[in-house]
Amino acid sequence: MSFSNIDQAPARLNRSQLFVLADRPETFEAATTSEADVIMFEIEDAIPPDEKPEARKNIIEALTEIDWGQKSILMRINGLNTPYGRCPL
């Protein structure tokens, strides 16, 4: 994996967040048309342990294939000190 510098985004107010279950990719397109400023992919407690690997793949696919416009994208993950905190991809 390589890392690259990303320019600082301009500061702006985030009025609302929409939580999207990462194991439900059929809901991702609808999230793009919502009026939420922030899309929060839920991959923590709401996703069963055996579905976490597929949910991670869903997020990667969504970030590369869907135009999210000006929305901020965040992810709610398990603690890094748990077995589910690190992504094996």
PyMOL Python script that loads the backbone (N, CA, C, O; Angstrom):
from pymol import cmd

cmd.read_pdbstr("""\
ATOM      1  N   MET A   1       0.846  -1.162   0.000  1.00  0.00           N
ATOM      2  CA  MET A   1       0.000   0.000   0.000  1.00  0.00           C
ATOM      3  C   MET A   1       0.895   1.230   0.000  1.00  0.00           C
ATOM      4  O   MET A   1       1.910   1.268   0.696  1.00  0.00           O
ATOM      5  N   SER A   2       0.523   2.217  -0.771  1.00  0.00           N
ATOM      6  CA  SER A   2       1.275   3.460  -0.785  1.00  0.00           C
ATOM      7  C   SER A   2       0.400   4.578  -0.225  1.00  0.00           C
ATOM      8  O   SER A   2      -0.828   4.505  -0.244  1.00  0.00           O
ATOM      9  N   PHE A   3       1.055   5.585   0.261  1.00  0.00           N
ATOM     10  CA  PHE A   3       0.356   6.717   0.831  1.00  0.00           C
ATOM     11  C   PHE A   3       0.731   7.961   0.047  1.00  0.00           C
ATOM     12  O   PHE A   3       1.864   8.096  -0.416  1.00  0.00           O
ATOM     13  N   SER A   4      -0.201   8.848  -0.097  1.00  0.00           N
ATOM     14  CA  SER A   4       0.089  10.112  -0.766  1.00  0.00           C
ATOM     15  C   SER A   4      -0.519  11.246   0.044  1.00  0.00           C
ATOM     16  O   SER A   4      -1.495  11.059   0.771  1.00  0.00           O
ATOM     17  N   ASN A   5       0.074  12.418  -0.095  1.00  0.00           N
ATOM     18  CA  ASN A   5      -0.437  13.591   0.608  1.00  0.00           C
ATOM     19  C   ASN A   5      -1.723  14.056  -0.050  1.00  0.00           C
ATOM     20  O   ASN A   5      -1.847  14.048  -1.275  1.00  0.00           O
ATOM     21  N   ILE A   6      -2.661  14.454   0.763  1.00  0.00           N
ATOM     22  CA  ILE A   6      -3.938  14.970   0.282  1.00  0.00           C
ATOM     23  C   ILE A   6      -4.080  16.383   0.803  1.00  0.00           C
ATOM     24  O   ILE A   6      -3.870  16.641   1.988  1.00  0.00           O
ATOM     25  N   ASP A   7      -4.438  17.302  -0.088  1.00  0.00           N
ATOM     26  CA  ASP A   7      -4.609  18.696   0.316  1.00  0.00           C
ATOM     27  C   ASP A   7      -5.709  18.820   1.359  1.00  0.00           C
ATOM     28  O   ASP A   7      -6.702  18.094   1.330  1.00  0.00           O
ATOM     29  N   GLN A   8      -5.512  19.752   2.276  1.00  0.00           N
ATOM     30  CA  GLN A   8      -6.499  20.026   3.321  1.00  0.00           C
ATOM     31  C   GLN A   8      -7.801  20.516   2.686  1.00  0.00           C
ATOM     32  O   GLN A   8      -7.785  21.423   1.854  1.00  0.00           O
ATOM     33  N   ALA A   9      -8.904  19.929   3.069  1.00  0.00           N
ATOM     34  CA  ALA A   9     -10.216  20.358   2.572  1.00  0.00           C
ATOM     35  C   ALA A   9     -10.594  21.671   3.246  1.00  0.00           C
ATOM     36  O   ALA A   9     -10.234  21.895   4.401  1.00  0.00           O
ATOM     37  N   PRO A  10     -11.308  22.535   2.549  1.00  0.00           N
ATOM     38  CA  PRO A  10     -11.744  23.785   3.189  1.00  0.00           C
ATOM     39  C   PRO A  10     -12.726  23.487   4.326  1.00  0.00           C
ATOM     40  O   PRO A  10     -13.527  22.555   4.244  1.00  0.00           O
ATOM     41  N   ALA A  11     -12.649  24.283   5.371  1.00  0.00           N
ATOM     42  CA  ALA A  11     -13.545  24.103   6.515  1.00  0.00           C
ATOM     43  C   ALA A  11     -14.980  24.406   6.095  1.00  0.00           C
ATOM     44  O   ALA A  11     -15.233  25.342   5.337  1.00  0.00           O
ATOM     45  N   ARG A  12     -15.913  23.601   6.596  1.00  0.00           N
ATOM     46  CA  ARG A  12     -17.325  23.850   6.331  1.00  0.00           C
ATOM     47  C   ARG A  12     -18.157  23.224   7.440  1.00  0.00           C
ATOM     48  O   ARG A  12     -17.703  22.312   8.132  1.00  0.00           O
ATOM     49  N   LEU A  13     -19.363  23.715   7.601  1.00  0.00           N
ATOM     50  CA  LEU A  13     -20.266  23.178   8.612  1.00  0.00           C
ATOM     51  C   LEU A  13     -20.898  21.892   8.107  1.00  0.00           C
ATOM     52  O   LEU A  13     -21.294  21.800   6.945  1.00  0.00           O
ATOM     53  N   ASN A  14     -20.992  20.911   8.973  1.00  0.00           N
ATOM     54  CA  ASN A  14     -21.709  19.680   8.676  1.00  0.00           C
ATOM     55  C   ASN A  14     -22.990  19.695   9.487  1.00  0.00           C
ATOM     56  O   ASN A  14     -22.962  19.571  10.711  1.00  0.00           O
ATOM     57  N   ARG A  15     -24.107  19.846   8.805  1.00  0.00           N
ATOM     58  CA  ARG A  15     -25.388  19.978   9.481  1.00  0.00           C
ATOM     59  C   ARG A  15     -25.991  18.643   9.886  1.00  0.00           C
ATOM     60  O   ARG A  15     -26.680  18.544  10.901  1.00  0.00           O
ATOM     61  N   SER A  16     -25.725  17.614   9.082  1.00  0.00           N
ATOM     62  CA  SER A  16     -26.357  16.326   9.382  1.00  0.00           C
ATOM     63  C   SER A  16     -25.495  15.175   8.894  1.00  0.00           C
ATOM     64  O   SER A  16     -24.707  15.314   7.959  1.00  0.00           O
ATOM     65  N   GLN A  17     -25.668  14.019   9.561  1.00  0.00           N
ATOM     66  CA  GLN A  17     -24.973  12.792   9.194  1.00  0.00           C
ATOM     67  C   GLN A  17     -26.001  11.714   8.903  1.00  0.00           C
ATOM     68  O   GLN A  17     -27.043  11.634   9.554  1.00  0.00           O
ATOM     69  N   LEU A  18     -25.692  10.890   7.919  1.00  0.00           N
ATOM     70  CA  LEU A  18     -26.530   9.745   7.600  1.00  0.00           C
ATOM     71  C   LEU A  18     -25.703   8.488   7.821  1.00  0.00           C
ATOM     72  O   LEU A  18     -24.676   8.290   7.170  1.00  0.00           O
ATOM     73  N   PHE A  19     -26.150   7.641   8.739  1.00  0.00           N
ATOM     74  CA  PHE A  19     -25.463   6.372   8.978  1.00  0.00           C
ATOM     75  C   PHE A  19     -25.972   5.349   7.972  1.00  0.00           C
ATOM     76  O   PHE A  19     -27.178   5.188   7.790  1.00  0.00           O
ATOM     77  N   VAL A  20     -25.041   4.662   7.321  1.00  0.00           N
ATOM     78  CA  VAL A  20     -25.367   3.680   6.293  1.00  0.00           C
ATOM     79  C   VAL A  20     -24.702   2.359   6.685  1.00  0.00           C
ATOM     80  O   VAL A  20     -23.493   2.311   6.913  1.00  0.00           O
ATOM     81  N   LEU A  21     -25.492   1.297   6.761  1.00  0.00           N
ATOM     82  CA  LEU A  21     -24.935  -0.009   7.105  1.00  0.00           C
ATOM     83  C   LEU A  21     -24.083  -0.516   5.949  1.00  0.00           C
ATOM     84  O   LEU A  21     -24.559  -0.616   4.818  1.00  0.00           O
ATOM     85  N   ALA A  22     -22.836  -0.833   6.232  1.00  0.00           N
ATOM     86  CA  ALA A  22     -21.895  -1.239   5.184  1.00  0.00           C
ATOM     87  C   ALA A  22     -22.220  -2.600   4.576  1.00  0.00           C
ATOM     88  O   ALA A  22     -21.698  -2.943   3.516  1.00  0.00           O
ATOM     89  N   ASP A  23     -23.067  -3.368   5.228  1.00  0.00           N
ATOM     90  CA  ASP A  23     -23.455  -4.661   4.662  1.00  0.00           C
ATOM     91  C   ASP A  23     -24.722  -4.553   3.809  1.00  0.00           C
ATOM     92  O   ASP A  23     -25.288  -5.569   3.406  1.00  0.00           O
ATOM     93  N   ARG A  24     -25.168  -3.320   3.532  1.00  0.00           N
ATOM     94  CA  ARG A  24     -26.373  -3.087   2.719  1.00  0.00           C
ATOM     95  C   ARG A  24     -26.040  -2.180   1.532  1.00  0.00           C
ATOM     96  O   ARG A  24     -26.507  -1.042   1.485  1.00  0.00           O
ATOM     97  N   PRO A  25     -25.243  -2.659   0.574  1.00  0.00           N
ATOM     98  CA  PRO A  25     -24.811  -1.793  -0.534  1.00  0.00           C
ATOM     99  C   PRO A  25     -25.958  -1.272  -1.385  1.00  0.00           C
ATOM    100  O   PRO A  25     -25.791  -0.290  -2.107  1.00  0.00           O
ATOM    101  N   GLU A  26     -27.111  -1.906  -1.314  1.00  0.00           N
ATOM    102  CA  GLU A  26     -28.254  -1.426  -2.094  1.00  0.00           C
ATOM    103  C   GLU A  26     -28.736  -0.061  -1.594  1.00  0.00           C
ATOM    104  O   GLU A  26     -29.513   0.601  -2.282  1.00  0.00           O
ATOM    105  N   THR A  27     -28.294   0.365  -0.423  1.00  0.00           N
ATOM    106  CA  THR A  27     -28.698   1.664   0.118  1.00  0.00           C
ATOM    107  C   THR A  27     -27.706   2.782  -0.207  1.00  0.00           C
ATOM    108  O   THR A  27     -27.993   3.950   0.054  1.00  0.00           O
ATOM    109  N   PHE A  28     -26.567   2.450  -0.761  1.00  0.00           N
ATOM    110  CA  PHE A  28     -25.511   3.437  -0.977  1.00  0.00           C
ATOM    111  C   PHE A  28     -25.924   4.518  -1.972  1.00  0.00           C
ATOM    112  O   PHE A  28     -25.696   5.702  -1.723  1.00  0.00           O
ATOM    113  N   GLU A  29     -26.522   4.132  -3.085  1.00  0.00           N
ATOM    114  CA  GLU A  29     -26.918   5.114  -4.099  1.00  0.00           C
ATOM    115  C   GLU A  29     -27.919   6.124  -3.519  1.00  0.00           C
ATOM    116  O   GLU A  29     -27.836   7.317  -3.810  1.00  0.00           O
ATOM    117  N   ALA A  30     -28.851   5.650  -2.708  1.00  0.00           N
ATOM    118  CA  ALA A  30     -29.827   6.559  -2.099  1.00  0.00           C
ATOM    119  C   ALA A  30     -29.126   7.555  -1.170  1.00  0.00           C
ATOM    120  O   ALA A  30     -29.556   8.703  -1.050  1.00  0.00           O
ATOM    121  N   ALA A  31     -28.067   7.124  -0.527  1.00  0.00           N
ATOM    122  CA  ALA A  31     -27.330   8.017   0.368  1.00  0.00           C
ATOM    123  C   ALA A  31     -26.710   9.178  -0.406  1.00  0.00           C
ATOM    124  O   ALA A  31     -26.575  10.276   0.134  1.00  0.00           O
ATOM    125  N   THR A  32     -26.336   8.951  -1.654  1.00  0.00           N
ATOM    126  CA  THR A  32     -25.719  10.025  -2.445  1.00  0.00           C
ATOM    127  C   THR A  32     -26.706  11.149  -2.732  1.00  0.00           C
ATOM    128  O   THR A  32     -26.300  12.297  -2.914  1.00  0.00           O
ATOM    129  N   THR A  33     -27.990  10.836  -2.775  1.00  0.00           N
ATOM    130  CA  THR A  33     -28.995  11.858  -3.091  1.00  0.00           C
ATOM    131  C   THR A  33     -29.642  12.448  -1.835  1.00  0.00           C
ATOM    132  O   THR A  33     -30.492  13.333  -1.930  1.00  0.00           O
ATOM    133  N   SER A  34     -29.242  11.964  -0.673  1.00  0.00           N
ATOM    134  CA  SER A  34     -29.786  12.526   0.567  1.00  0.00           C
ATOM    135  C   SER A  34     -29.234  13.930   0.761  1.00  0.00           C
ATOM    136  O   SER A  34     -28.272  14.329   0.105  1.00  0.00           O
ATOM    137  N   GLU A  35     -29.849  14.663   1.659  1.00  0.00           N
ATOM    138  CA  GLU A  35     -29.373  16.014   1.949  1.00  0.00           C
ATOM    139  C   GLU A  35     -28.354  16.045   3.078  1.00  0.00           C
ATOM    140  O   GLU A  35     -27.943  17.118   3.521  1.00  0.00           O
ATOM    141  N   ALA A  36     -27.947  14.871   3.543  1.00  0.00           N
ATOM    142  CA  ALA A  36     -26.949  14.805   4.608  1.00  0.00           C
ATOM    143  C   ALA A  36     -25.602  15.312   4.094  1.00  0.00           C
ATOM    144  O   ALA A  36     -25.226  15.067   2.948  1.00  0.00           O
ATOM    145  N   ASP A  37     -24.897  16.013   4.954  1.00  0.00           N
ATOM    146  CA  ASP A  37     -23.565  16.513   4.606  1.00  0.00           C
ATOM    147  C   ASP A  37     -22.511  15.430   4.770  1.00  0.00           C
ATOM    148  O   ASP A  37     -21.486  15.437   4.088  1.00  0.00           O
ATOM    149  N   VAL A  38     -22.771  14.502   5.680  1.00  0.00           N
ATOM    150  CA  VAL A  38     -21.803  13.457   6.006  1.00  0.00           C
ATOM    151  C   VAL A  38     -22.473  12.096   5.856  1.00  0.00           C
ATOM    152  O   VAL A  38     -23.587  11.882   6.334  1.00  0.00           O
ATOM    153  N   ILE A  39     -21.779  11.181   5.186  1.00  0.00           N
ATOM    154  CA  ILE A  39     -22.217   9.790   5.109  1.00  0.00           C
ATOM    155  C   ILE A  39     -21.283   8.994   6.007  1.00  0.00           C
ATOM    156  O   ILE A  39     -20.067   8.995   5.815  1.00  0.00           O
ATOM    157  N   MET A  40     -21.860   8.320   6.980  1.00  0.00           N
ATOM    158  CA  MET A  40     -21.084   7.535   7.941  1.00  0.00           C
ATOM    159  C   MET A  40     -21.338   6.057   7.666  1.00  0.00           C
ATOM    160  O   MET A  40     -22.426   5.548   7.936  1.00  0.00           O
ATOM    161  N   PHE A  41     -20.336   5.374   7.132  1.00  0.00           N
ATOM    162  CA  PHE A  41     -20.459   3.936   6.931  1.00  0.00           C
ATOM    163  C   PHE A  41     -20.319   3.246   8.280  1.00  0.00           C
ATOM    164  O   PHE A  41     -19.313   3.415   8.969  1.00  0.00           O
ATOM    165  N   GLU A  42     -21.316   2.481   8.649  1.00  0.00           N
ATOM    166  CA  GLU A  42     -21.340   1.734   9.910  1.00  0.00           C
ATOM    167  C   GLU A  42     -20.755   0.350   9.647  1.00  0.00           C
ATOM    168  O   GLU A  42     -21.310  -0.442   8.886  1.00  0.00           O
ATOM    169  N   ILE A  43     -19.627   0.078  10.291  1.00  0.00           N
ATOM    170  CA  ILE A  43     -19.019  -1.240  10.171  1.00  0.00           C
ATOM    171  C   ILE A  43     -18.653  -1.783  11.552  1.00  0.00           C
ATOM    172  O   ILE A  43     -17.941  -2.780  11.671  1.00  0.00           O
ATOM    173  N   GLU A  44     -19.150  -1.112  12.595  1.00  0.00           N
ATOM    174  CA  GLU A  44     -18.836  -1.525  13.958  1.00  0.00           C
ATOM    175  C   GLU A  44     -19.862  -2.533  14.466  1.00  0.00           C
ATOM    176  O   GLU A  44     -19.994  -3.615  13.893  1.00  0.00           O
ATOM    177  N   ASP A  45     -20.583  -2.203  15.516  1.00  0.00           N
ATOM    178  CA  ASP A  45     -21.445  -3.163  16.210  1.00  0.00           C
ATOM    179  C   ASP A  45     -22.665  -3.603  15.410  1.00  0.00           C
ATOM    180  O   ASP A  45     -23.177  -4.697  15.645  1.00  0.00           O
ATOM    181  N   ALA A  46     -23.140  -2.800  14.487  1.00  0.00           N
ATOM    182  CA  ALA A  46     -24.340  -3.152  13.730  1.00  0.00           C
ATOM    183  C   ALA A  46     -24.078  -4.227  12.674  1.00  0.00           C
ATOM    184  O   ALA A  46     -25.019  -4.792  12.118  1.00  0.00           O
ATOM    185  N   ILE A  47     -22.814  -4.509  12.398  1.00  0.00           N
ATOM    186  CA  ILE A  47     -22.453  -5.512  11.394  1.00  0.00           C
ATOM    187  C   ILE A  47     -21.986  -6.777  12.106  1.00  0.00           C
ATOM    188  O   ILE A  47     -21.031  -6.728  12.881  1.00  0.00           O
ATOM    189  N   PRO A  48     -22.643  -7.911  11.856  1.00  0.00           N
ATOM    190  CA  PRO A  48     -22.214  -9.159  12.486  1.00  0.00           C
ATOM    191  C   PRO A  48     -20.775  -9.515  12.095  1.00  0.00           C
ATOM    192  O   PRO A  48     -20.350  -9.228  10.976  1.00  0.00           O
ATOM    193  N   PRO A  49     -20.025 -10.135  13.009  1.00  0.00           N
ATOM    194  CA  PRO A  49     -18.623 -10.448  12.734  1.00  0.00           C
ATOM    195  C   PRO A  49     -18.383 -11.204  11.420  1.00  0.00           C
ATOM    196  O   PRO A  49     -17.411 -10.924  10.718  1.00  0.00           O
ATOM    197  N   ASP A  50     -19.249 -12.146  11.089  1.00  0.00           N
ATOM    198  CA  ASP A  50     -19.024 -12.922   9.864  1.00  0.00           C
ATOM    199  C   ASP A  50     -19.328 -12.129   8.592  1.00  0.00           C
ATOM    200  O   ASP A  50     -19.004 -12.578   7.493  1.00  0.00           O
ATOM    201  N   GLU A  51     -19.953 -10.949   8.733  1.00  0.00           N
ATOM    202  CA  GLU A  51     -20.267 -10.105   7.572  1.00  0.00           C
ATOM    203  C   GLU A  51     -19.310  -8.920   7.417  1.00  0.00           C
ATOM    204  O   GLU A  51     -19.395  -8.181   6.436  1.00  0.00           O
ATOM    205  N   LYS A  52     -18.403  -8.735   8.377  1.00  0.00           N
ATOM    206  CA  LYS A  52     -17.483  -7.594   8.325  1.00  0.00           C
ATOM    207  C   LYS A  52     -16.564  -7.616   7.098  1.00  0.00           C
ATOM    208  O   LYS A  52     -16.375  -6.565   6.485  1.00  0.00           O
ATOM    209  N   PRO A  53     -15.984  -8.758   6.707  1.00  0.00           N
ATOM    210  CA  PRO A  53     -15.117  -8.738   5.512  1.00  0.00           C
ATOM    211  C   PRO A  53     -15.862  -8.277   4.254  1.00  0.00           C
ATOM    212  O   PRO A  53     -15.324  -7.486   3.479  1.00  0.00           O
ATOM    213  N   GLU A  54     -17.075  -8.756   4.044  1.00  0.00           N
ATOM    214  CA  GLU A  54     -17.854  -8.338   2.876  1.00  0.00           C
ATOM    215  C   GLU A  54     -18.240  -6.869   2.982  1.00  0.00           C
ATOM    216  O   GLU A  54     -18.246  -6.156   1.978  1.00  0.00           O
ATOM    217  N   ALA A  55     -18.561  -6.412   4.181  1.00  0.00           N
ATOM    218  CA  ALA A  55     -18.914  -5.005   4.379  1.00  0.00           C
ATOM    219  C   ALA A  55     -17.737  -4.103   4.026  1.00  0.00           C
ATOM    220  O   ALA A  55     -17.926  -3.047   3.422  1.00  0.00           O
ATOM    221  N   ARG A  56     -16.533  -4.508   4.394  1.00  0.00           N
ATOM    222  CA  ARG A  56     -15.341  -3.726   4.038  1.00  0.00           C
ATOM    223  C   ARG A  56     -15.175  -3.649   2.530  1.00  0.00           C
ATOM    224  O   ARG A  56     -14.865  -2.590   1.986  1.00  0.00           O
ATOM    225  N   LYS A  57     -15.379  -4.768   1.863  1.00  0.00           N
ATOM    226  CA  LYS A  57     -15.291  -4.782   0.397  1.00  0.00           C
ATOM    227  C   LYS A  57     -16.351  -3.870  -0.212  1.00  0.00           C
ATOM    228  O   LYS A  57     -16.086  -3.179  -1.196  1.00  0.00           O
ATOM    229  N   ASN A  58     -17.541  -3.868   0.365  1.00  0.00           N
ATOM    230  CA  ASN A  58     -18.606  -2.988  -0.118  1.00  0.00           C
ATOM    231  C   ASN A  58     -18.202  -1.525  -0.035  1.00  0.00           C
ATOM    232  O   ASN A  58     -18.473  -0.751  -0.953  1.00  0.00           O
ATOM    233  N   ILE A  59     -17.556  -1.143   1.063  1.00  0.00           N
ATOM    234  CA  ILE A  59     -17.127   0.245   1.235  1.00  0.00           C
ATOM    235  C   ILE A  59     -16.078   0.612   0.195  1.00  0.00           C
ATOM    236  O   ILE A  59     -16.164   1.668  -0.432  1.00  0.00           O
ATOM    237  N   ILE A  60     -15.095  -0.251   0.012  1.00  0.00           N
ATOM    238  CA  ILE A  60     -14.045   0.027  -0.964  1.00  0.00           C
ATOM    239  C   ILE A  60     -14.648   0.199  -2.352  1.00  0.00           C
ATOM    240  O   ILE A  60     -14.285   1.121  -3.082  1.00  0.00           O
ATOM    241  N   GLU A  61     -15.555  -0.677  -2.708  1.00  0.00           N
ATOM    242  CA  GLU A  61     -16.220  -0.584  -4.010  1.00  0.00           C
ATOM    243  C   GLU A  61     -17.016   0.724  -4.122  1.00  0.00           C
ATOM    244  O   GLU A  61     -16.963   1.402  -5.148  1.00  0.00           O
ATOM    245  N   ALA A  62     -17.738   1.066  -3.078  1.00  0.00           N
ATOM    246  CA  ALA A  62     -18.549   2.288  -3.099  1.00  0.00           C
ATOM    247  C   ALA A  62     -17.680   3.530  -3.241  1.00  0.00           C
ATOM    248  O   ALA A  62     -18.055   4.468  -3.945  1.00  0.00           O
ATOM    249  N   LEU A  63     -16.538   3.548  -2.588  1.00  0.00           N
ATOM    250  CA  LEU A  63     -15.672   4.719  -2.648  1.00  0.00           C
ATOM    251  C   LEU A  63     -15.014   4.877  -4.014  1.00  0.00           C
ATOM    252  O   LEU A  63     -14.671   5.992  -4.410  1.00  0.00           O
ATOM    253  N   THR A  64     -14.836   3.789  -4.727  1.00  0.00           N
ATOM    254  CA  THR A  64     -14.196   3.861  -6.036  1.00  0.00           C
ATOM    255  C   THR A  64     -15.182   3.981  -7.189  1.00  0.00           C
ATOM    256  O   THR A  64     -14.811   4.441  -8.269  1.00  0.00           O
ATOM    257  N   GLU A  65     -16.441   3.571  -6.979  1.00  0.00           N
ATOM    258  CA  GLU A  65     -17.383   3.524  -8.092  1.00  0.00           C
ATOM    259  C   GLU A  65     -18.540   4.516  -8.015  1.00  0.00           C
ATOM    260  O   GLU A  65     -19.205   4.757  -9.023  1.00  0.00           O
ATOM    261  N   ILE A  66     -18.792   5.092  -6.851  1.00  0.00           N
ATOM    262  CA  ILE A  66     -19.942   5.989  -6.682  1.00  0.00           C
ATOM    263  C   ILE A  66     -19.451   7.417  -6.523  1.00  0.00           C
ATOM    264  O   ILE A  66     -18.484   7.675  -5.806  1.00  0.00           O
ATOM    265  N   ASP A  67     -20.123   8.345  -7.196  1.00  0.00           N
ATOM    266  CA  ASP A  67     -19.819   9.771  -7.045  1.00  0.00           C
ATOM    267  C   ASP A  67     -20.562  10.289  -5.821  1.00  0.00           C
ATOM    268  O   ASP A  67     -21.791  10.363  -5.822  1.00  0.00           O
ATOM    269  N   TRP A  68     -19.833  10.640  -4.798  1.00  0.00           N
ATOM    270  CA  TRP A  68     -20.414  11.118  -3.544  1.00  0.00           C
ATOM    271  C   TRP A  68     -20.540  12.625  -3.510  1.00  0.00           C
ATOM    272  O   TRP A  68     -20.965  13.190  -2.503  1.00  0.00           O
ATOM    273  N   GLY A  69     -20.179  13.278  -4.590  1.00  0.00           N
ATOM    274  CA  GLY A  69     -20.300  14.727  -4.658  1.00  0.00           C
ATOM    275  C   GLY A  69     -19.468  15.409  -3.589  1.00  0.00           C
ATOM    276  O   GLY A  69     -18.300  15.069  -3.400  1.00  0.00           O
ATOM    277  N   GLN A  70     -20.056  16.366  -2.890  1.00  0.00           N
ATOM    278  CA  GLN A  70     -19.353  17.135  -1.864  1.00  0.00           C
ATOM    279  C   GLN A  70     -19.520  16.544  -0.459  1.00  0.00           C
ATOM    280  O   GLN A  70     -19.106  17.162   0.521  1.00  0.00           O
ATOM    281  N   LYS A  71     -20.114  15.371  -0.356  1.00  0.00           N
ATOM    282  CA  LYS A  71     -20.343  14.776   0.962  1.00  0.00           C
ATOM    283  C   LYS A  71     -19.027  14.325   1.594  1.00  0.00           C
ATOM    284  O   LYS A  71     -18.124  13.852   0.905  1.00  0.00           O
ATOM    285  N   SER A  72     -18.936  14.477   2.895  1.00  0.00           N
ATOM    286  CA  SER A  72     -17.813  13.918   3.640  1.00  0.00           C
ATOM    287  C   SER A  72     -18.140  12.459   3.916  1.00  0.00           C
ATOM    288  O   SER A  72     -19.282  12.124   4.231  1.00  0.00           O
ATOM    289  N   ILE A  73     -17.150  11.596   3.800  1.00  0.00           N
ATOM    290  CA  ILE A  73     -17.331  10.170   4.025  1.00  0.00           C
ATOM    291  C   ILE A  73     -16.525   9.765   5.251  1.00  0.00           C
ATOM    292  O   ILE A  73     -15.321  10.007   5.327  1.00  0.00           O
ATOM    293  N   LEU A  74     -17.206   9.148   6.205  1.00  0.00           N
ATOM    294  CA  LEU A  74     -16.565   8.661   7.421  1.00  0.00           C
ATOM    295  C   LEU A  74     -16.916   7.190   7.615  1.00  0.00           C
ATOM    296  O   LEU A  74     -17.851   6.676   7.001  1.00  0.00           O
ATOM    297  N   MET A  75     -16.155   6.524   8.473  1.00  0.00           N
ATOM    298  CA  MET A  75     -16.443   5.131   8.803  1.00  0.00           C
ATOM    299  C   MET A  75     -16.381   4.941  10.302  1.00  0.00           C
ATOM    300  O   MET A  75     -15.462   5.418  10.968  1.00  0.00           O
ATOM    301  N   ARG A  76     -17.357   4.249  10.816  1.00  0.00           N
ATOM    302  CA  ARG A  76     -17.386   3.895  12.241  1.00  0.00           C
ATOM    303  C   ARG A  76     -16.901   2.461  12.337  1.00  0.00           C
ATOM    304  O   ARG A  76     -17.597   1.536  11.919  1.00  0.00           O
ATOM    305  N   ILE A  77     -15.699   2.273  12.891  1.00  0.00           N
ATOM    306  CA  ILE A  77     -15.083   0.958  12.943  1.00  0.00           C
ATOM    307  C   ILE A  77     -14.990   0.467  14.381  1.00  0.00           C
ATOM    308  O   ILE A  77     -15.204   1.230  15.323  1.00  0.00           O
ATOM    309  N   ASN A  78     -14.673  -0.796  14.538  1.00  0.00           N
ATOM    310  CA  ASN A  78     -14.414  -1.345  15.863  1.00  0.00           C
ATOM    311  C   ASN A  78     -13.082  -0.796  16.374  1.00  0.00           C
ATOM    312  O   ASN A  78     -12.245  -0.343  15.594  1.00  0.00           O
ATOM    313  N   GLY A  79     -12.900  -0.843  17.693  1.00  0.00           N
ATOM    314  CA  GLY A  79     -11.638  -0.401  18.285  1.00  0.00           C
ATOM    315  C   GLY A  79     -10.459  -1.194  17.732  1.00  0.00           C
ATOM    316  O   GLY A  79     -10.587  -2.388  17.461  1.00  0.00           O
ATOM    317  N   LEU A  80      -9.327  -0.546  17.566  1.00  0.00           N
ATOM    318  CA  LEU A  80      -8.155  -1.216  17.003  1.00  0.00           C
ATOM    319  C   LEU A  80      -7.591  -2.278  17.937  1.00  0.00           C
ATOM    320  O   LEU A  80      -6.763  -3.089  17.520  1.00  0.00           O
ATOM    321  N   ASN A  81      -8.021  -2.285  19.178  1.00  0.00           N
ATOM    322  CA  ASN A  81      -7.572  -3.293  20.130  1.00  0.00           C
ATOM    323  C   ASN A  81      -8.487  -4.522  20.152  1.00  0.00           C
ATOM    324  O   ASN A  81      -8.361  -5.381  21.026  1.00  0.00           O
ATOM    325  N   THR A  82      -9.396  -4.598  19.197  1.00  0.00           N
ATOM    326  CA  THR A  82     -10.308  -5.751  19.087  1.00  0.00           C
ATOM    327  C   THR A  82      -9.925  -6.584  17.867  1.00  0.00           C
ATOM    328  O   THR A  82      -9.188  -6.109  17.002  1.00  0.00           O
ATOM    329  N   PRO A  83     -10.417  -7.819  17.788  1.00  0.00           N
ATOM    330  CA  PRO A  83     -10.115  -8.647  16.618  1.00  0.00           C
ATOM    331  C   PRO A  83     -10.701  -8.070  15.316  1.00  0.00           C
ATOM    332  O   PRO A  83     -10.252  -8.431  14.228  1.00  0.00           O
ATOM    333  N   TYR A  84     -11.695  -7.183  15.418  1.00  0.00           N
ATOM    334  CA  TYR A  84     -12.364  -6.654  14.237  1.00  0.00           C
ATOM    335  C   TYR A  84     -11.871  -5.248  13.882  1.00  0.00           C
ATOM    336  O   TYR A  84     -12.355  -4.655  12.917  1.00  0.00           O
ATOM    337  N   GLY A  85     -10.934  -4.715  14.631  1.00  0.00           N
ATOM    338  CA  GLY A  85     -10.480  -3.355  14.418  1.00  0.00           C
ATOM    339  C   GLY A  85      -9.559  -3.155  13.245  1.00  0.00           C
ATOM    340  O   GLY A  85      -9.479  -2.054  12.700  1.00  0.00           O
ATOM    341  N   ARG A  86      -8.871  -4.185  12.848  1.00  0.00           N
ATOM    342  CA  ARG A  86      -7.926  -4.063  11.742  1.00  0.00           C
ATOM    343  C   ARG A  86      -8.483  -4.759  10.515  1.00  0.00           C
ATOM    344  O   ARG A  86      -9.076  -5.834  10.606  1.00  0.00           O
ATOM    345  N   CYS A  87      -8.285  -4.135   9.379  1.00  0.00           N
ATOM    346  CA  CYS A  87      -8.821  -4.677   8.130  1.00  0.00           C
ATOM    347  C   CYS A  87      -7.771  -5.565   7.466  1.00  0.00           C
ATOM    348  O   CYS A  87      -6.671  -5.097   7.172  1.00  0.00           O
ATOM    349  N   PRO A  88      -8.085  -6.820   7.229  1.00  0.00           N
ATOM    350  CA  PRO A  88      -7.109  -7.733   6.624  1.00  0.00           C
ATOM    351  C   PRO A  88      -6.989  -7.600   5.104  1.00  0.00           C
ATOM    352  O   PRO A  88      -6.236  -8.353   4.487  1.00  0.00           O
ATOM    353  N   LEU A  89      -7.709  -6.668   4.490  1.00  0.00           N
ATOM    354  CA  LEU A  89      -7.651  -6.539   3.024  1.00  0.00           C
ATOM    355  C   LEU A  89      -6.331  -6.016   2.558  1.00  0.00           C
ATOM    356  O   LEU A  89      -6.123  -5.851   1.356  1.00  0.00           O
TER     357      LEU A  89
END
""", "prot")
cmd.dss("prot")
cmd.show_as("cartoon", "prot")
cmd.util.cbc("prot")
cmd.orient("prot")
